[in-house]
Amino acid sequence: MSERKVTVYSTPTCHWCRVVKEFLLQKGVGYTEKDVAADAVARDEMLRLTGRMAVPAITIDSEVVLGFDKQRLEQLLA
């Protein structure tokens, strides 16, 4: 199985962002974190990908998951 490209768009104060990152760590999944509160380029990228200004937003390869959708994340990471 090839390594998945996982990106988490988050903010420092977002509870669900922390939950997503802990979930990924427990699964042993590496990810890139982008702080959309501090990084305007990441914020624009997230808006382009999701059409929304809401975190957490997670991309796994070309799939987008909004919020902590554990079932969808498990499915995409399987």
C-alpha positions in Angstrom: 0.0 0.0 0.0 1.4 3.4 -0.9 1.7 6.2 1.6 -1.3 8.5 1.6 -0.9 12.3 1.4 -2.8 13.7 4.4 -3.2 17.4 5.2 -5.1 18.9 8.1 -6.3 22.5 7.9 -6.7 23.7 11.4 -6.5 26.6 13.9 -4.8 26.6 17.3 -8.0 27.0 19.2 -10.1 24.3 17.4 -11.1 21.4 19.6 -12.1 19.1 16.7 -8.8 19.9 15.0 -6.9 18.5 18.0 -9.2 15.4 18.0 -8.5 14.8 14.3 -4.7 15.1 14.8 -4.8 12.8 17.8 -6.8 10.3 15.8 -4.3 10.3 13.0 -1.4 9.9 15.4 -3.1 6.9 17.1 -3.5 5.4 13.6 0.2 6.0 12.9 -0.7 8.3 9.9 1.7 11.1 9.1 0.2 14.4 8.1 1.0 18.0 7.2 -0.7 20.6 9.3 -1.7 24.0 7.9 -2.7 26.7 10.4 -5.3 28.7 8.5 -5.4 31.3 11.2 -1.8 32.3 10.5 -1.3 31.3 6.9 -3.3 33.2 4.3 -2.1 30.9 1.5 -3.3 27.8 3.4 -6.6 29.5 4.2 -7.1 30.3 0.5 -6.1 26.7 -0.4 -8.7 25.3 2.1 -11.4 27.6 0.8 -10.7 26.5 -2.8 -10.7 22.8 -1.9 -13.8 22.9 0.4 -15.7 26.0 -0.5 -16.0 26.7 3.2 -14.1 28.6 5.9 -14.6 25.8 8.6 -12.0 23.7 10.3 -11.0 21.0 10.6 -10.8 20.2 6.9 -8.7 17.1 6.0 -7.5 16.0 2.6 -6.4 12.5 2.0 -4.9 12.3 -1.4 -7.6 14.0 -3.5 -10.5 13.4 -1.1 -11.8 16.1 1.3 -13.3 15.4 4.7 -15.0 18.2 6.6 -15.0 18.0 10.4 -14.1 14.9 12.4 -16.0 12.3 10.4 -14.3 9.2 12.0 -16.1 6.7 9.7 -15.1 8.5 6.5 -11.5 9.0 7.7 -11.3 5.2 8.6 -12.7 4.4 5.2 -10.2 6.6 3.3 -7.2 5.4 5.4 -8.0 1.7 5.0 
